[in-house]
């Protein structure tokens, strides 16, 4: 599963050819959540509140980049990297 970004111990990944709706996987401390690119809601799984807040903050800054990465992943192309939170 390609890694898009990594910050504050959080890893953001995206599967090639994954199912809809468009989403990404956020991993932190042994927990994983699937996060909607459009609504930024957690679709499945859990993250600790602080990690969830950081993921939503990061995703809101990079929604267009996430949509572009999703479109590439659907076509099984390299998803690229997205800048982490500072």
C-alpha positions as CSV (number, residue, x, y, z in Angstrom):
1,X,0.0,0.0,0.0
2,X,1.7,3.3,-1.1
3,X,2.5,5.8,1.6
4,X,1.3,9.4,0.8
5,X,2.6,11.1,3.9
6,X,3.9,10.7,7.5
7,X,3.8,13.2,10.3
8,X,3.7,13.1,14.2
9,X,3.8,9.2,14.1
10,X,0.8,9.1,11.7
11,X,1.1,7.3,8.4
12,X,-1.2,8.1,5.5
13,X,-1.7,5.4,2.9
14,X,-3.8,4.6,-0.1
15,X,-4.5,1.3,-1.9
16,X,-4.3,0.8,-5.6
17,X,-7.7,0.1,-7.2
18,X,-9.5,0.5,-3.8
19,X,-13.3,0.5,-3.4
20,X,-15.4,3.7,-3.3
21,X,-16.1,6.1,-1.8
22,X,-12.8,7.8,-2.2
23,X,-10.8,7.5,1.0
24,X,-7.4,7.1,2.5
25,X,-6.0,5.0,5.4
26,X,-4.6,6.7,8.5
27,X,-2.5,4.5,10.9
28,X,-1.4,5.5,14.3
29,X,-0.3,3.6,17.4
30,X,-1.6,0.2,16.1
31,X,-4.9,1.7,15.1
32,X,-6.3,2.3,11.6
33,X,-9.1,4.4,10.2
34,X,-10.5,4.8,6.7
35,X,-11.2,8.5,6.1
36,X,-13.4,9.9,3.4
37,X,-11.7,12.4,1.1
38,X,-14.8,14.3,0.5
39,X,-16.4,14.6,3.9
40,X,-13.2,13.9,6.0
41,X,-15.4,11.6,8.2
42,X,-14.1,8.3,9.5
43,X,-15.8,5.6,7.5
44,X,-14.3,2.7,9.4
45,X,-12.0,2.1,12.3
46,X,-10.8,4.5,15.0
47,X,-7.9,6.8,15.9
48,X,-7.2,8.5,19.2
49,X,-8.8,12.0,19.4
50,X,-5.6,13.9,19.0
51,X,-4.4,11.8,16.0
52,X,-7.9,12.1,14.4
53,X,-7.8,15.9,14.8
54,X,-4.3,16.0,13.1
55,X,-5.4,13.8,10.3
56,X,-8.5,15.9,9.6
57,X,-6.4,19.1,9.7
58,X,-3.9,17.7,7.3
59,X,-6.6,16.3,5.0
60,X,-8.5,19.6,4.9
61,X,-5.3,21.3,3.7
62,X,-4.7,18.7,1.0
63,X,-8.1,17.6,-0.2
64,X,-7.3,18.4,-3.9
65,X,-4.0,16.5,-3.6
66,X,-5.9,13.5,-2.1
67,X,-8.5,13.5,-4.8
68,X,-5.7,13.6,-7.4
69,X,-3.9,10.7,-5.6
70,X,-7.1,8.7,-5.5
71,X,-7.6,9.2,-9.3
72,X,-4.1,7.9,-9.9
73,X,-4.5,5.0,-7.5
74,X,-7.7,3.9,-9.3
75,X,-5.7,3.8,-12.5
76,X,-3.0,1.9,-10.6
77,X,-0.5,4.7,-11.2
78,X,2.0,6.0,-8.6
79,X,0.1,8.1,-6.1
80,X,3.0,10.4,-5.2
81,X,3.8,12.1,-1.9
82,X,1.9,14.8,-0.1
83,X,3.6,17.3,2.3
84,X,3.2,16.5,6.0
85,X,1.9,18.9,8.6
86,X,4.7,21.2,9.7
